[in-house]
């Protein structure tokens, strides 16, 4: 009985459907609809605020009214499934892909994926970065056999559109959005080495290298894969940069 009552009230909060709750209240129907409507409005506005905080670039691109309509449709079909609201909204990028009013903005789902990736990185577990000096202890003939553990905050992205550029030009400090070549693909990564989320565009061969290391391949195999894609891949500078960024947390042979 209590479970059914709680579910009925949750339905009111999310959908404003009062039918199942009416037998449990003595207030006249019109009054109860108005009163319960307050809970529905507050719940809806709160969830829209959660999505707005997670997807500020999407909101800036489409505008407030469009974003509210998008968010309301999303909330109706994808209500929260857990009490931790910072995890709410992960399905929005895929939802945008099927949201007909957004068909004229085919780059929008991938930009949304970048935004959610930043949320994931922010809330991922903390980890200490690998001390680069420890690699000096590895004999030269064993360097290729090294395997790295990567930061739990690392996220890799590849898109057919310039998602990092689109994200950058739609930041609050950008007064004028320059013209963007939407046919230009971009790959990159998101990382939170300390308390601030960072992101960087990298060549596809670097993404291939990172993806291989993340999946447990040795440094030698990852480098071979990168060189197969682009024979000018610079292992020394790439490794130095990622050690400085805090991409790796440990290594073993």
N, C-alpha and C positions, 0 to 999 in steps of 0.2 A: 504493500500500500504506500509506504513512504517513498519507495523507489519510483513508483508510477507518478506520485505527486511531484517529486523532484524532476522527473523527465518532462512532465507537462509544463512545469514552470520554465525549464530550460528551453522548451519549444517556444514558449511565449517570448522569452528574452531574445531568441535568435530569429524567429520567423513571425512573431506577433500573432500566432495562431492560438486563440484563447479557448477554443471549443472544449478541449479535454479538461481544462481547468474550471470551467463554469460550474460543474456539479459540486465543487468543493468550496464555493464562496456564496455568501448570502447577499452581497451587494447587487443591485439591479444591473442587468447586462451592460447598459450604456456606460454606467459609472465604472464597472470593472474593466471594460475595454480601454477607457481613458486612462485609468490608473496603471494597468499593466502595460499600456503603451509607453509609459515613461521608462519602464525597465527595458523594453525593447529598444527604444531610442538611445538610452544610455549605453546599452551593450553594443549596439551597432556603431555608435560614434567611437566608443573605446577601441573596438577592433579595427575600425578605419584608421584611428590614430596609430595603432601598432603597425599596420601595413605602411602607413605614411612614413613612419620612422625607419622602417626597413628599406623602403624604396623611394627615397627622396628624388632621385634622378628621374625615375619613371614619372613621378608626379609632376616634376618640372617640365618634362617633355610634353605630356598630354594635357596638362592644366588641371586645376582643382576639380572642376565639375566632371570632367571625363574620368579622373581618377576615382572620385567618389562613386560614380556609377559602376566602374570596374570593380572596386572594392566591395560594394554591396552585392553584386552578382557572385563574386568569389566567396564571400562570407556565407551566402545562402547555400551554395553547393559544397563548400569546404569549411564547415564550422570547426572550431578548435577541438582537438582530440585529447589534449593534455593541459594541465594547469599552468605550465611554464610558457607564458605568452611570447618570450623572446625566441621561441622555436616556431612560432606561428607565422605562416606565410611562405613556407618552402615550396609549396605547390603553385604559387602564383606565376612563375615563368611559363610553366606548361599550360596553365589556364589562359594566359595571354595569347598563346599560340592558337587557341580555339575560340578566342573572343572576337566575334565578327567585326565589331566597330574598330578593332585595332589592325585589321587586315592591311590597311594602307601604310602601316609602320612595321614592316617585316623584321626590322632589326631589334624591335622592342623586347622580344623574349630573351635574346642573348644578353642584352643590357641588364635585364632583370636578373638573369643568372649571375652576372658579375656582382650585382648589388647583394644578392643573397649569399654569394660566396664570401663577401666581406663580412656579413653577419656571422657566418659560420666560423670564419677565422677569428673574429673578435671573441667569440664565446668558447673557442677550443681550449683544450688544456694547456697550461703553461709548460714550458720546457727550457732547459738550459742549452745554450748553443755550444757546439763542439769547439774546443780550443784548437785552432789551426796548428799550433806548435806540436801537438801530439802526432800529427802526420809525419813529422820529420823523423820520428822513431821507426817508421816502416822502411824496411830495406827496399831499394829501388826495384829489384826484381819482383817484388810482391805488390807494388802499387796498383797494378791492373787488377789484382784480386780483391781489392777493398770493396766492401759493401757498406753503404751508409744507412743509418736510421735518419729519417727526415722529421722535421718539426711537425707536430700534430696540427699546427695552424696553416700548413702549406696547402694551397689549392691551385690546381693547374687549369687553364682555360684556353680553348681554341675556338675561334669563330670565323665565319665567312665575312663578317662585317667588322668595322673598327670600333669594337665595344669600349676599349680603354680610352680612345680619343673622344667618343661620344660622352662617356662618363665625365671626362675631364672638362669638356667645354660646357657641361651643364652643372657645374659647381656654383654655389652661391656667389663666389667672388668674380664670376665671369659675367660682365655686363652685356656683352654682345657675343652671340654664338656664331663663330666663323663657319664658312662653308666646309662641309665634310664630304670626302669621297667615300660613299657608302659601299662601293665595290671593293674597297681595300680590306683584305682580311687581316686580323690581328690575333696573335697568341701571346700569352703571358702568364703571370702567376700572382697570387695574393698571399701575403705572409704577415704574421704579427710577431715580430722578434721580441718586442717588449710589451708596451701598453698601447701602441698605435699600429693600426692596420696599414700596411704598405702594399703597393702593387707596382708591377713593372711589365712593360711590353718587352718581349724577347723574340729573337728569330725562331722559326719553327724547329731548326736543328737543336736549339737549346731546350725547347719544350720536349722534344723527343728524348734528349739526354736526361732531363729531369724525370720524365715519365718512366724511363727505364730504371733509374735509380730508385724511384718511389716504389716500383713493383718488385724490387729485390735483386735487380741485375747488378753485376760487378761494374766497377768503374771502367774496366777495359771493354766490356760488352756495350755499355751505355755509350761510350765514346765512339766505338765502331758504328753503332747505329746512327749517331749524329753525323759522323763523317760520310756515311753512305748517302745521307740526304744532302749534305753540303760539305765538300772537301776542304773548305776553308775554316771549319769549326775550330775555334781556339780553346782548347781544353784548359790551358794554364790560366788564362785570364777569366774564363767562365768559372772555374773551380774557386779561384781566389775571390771572385765577387760573391759567390754563394756562401763561402765560409765567412766572409765579412757580414753578409746579410743575416746569418744565423739560420740558414736553410737546413743545416745538418745538426743533429744532436749527438750522434755517436757513430763509430765505425768499427768494423771487425773484418777479419779475414776468413 
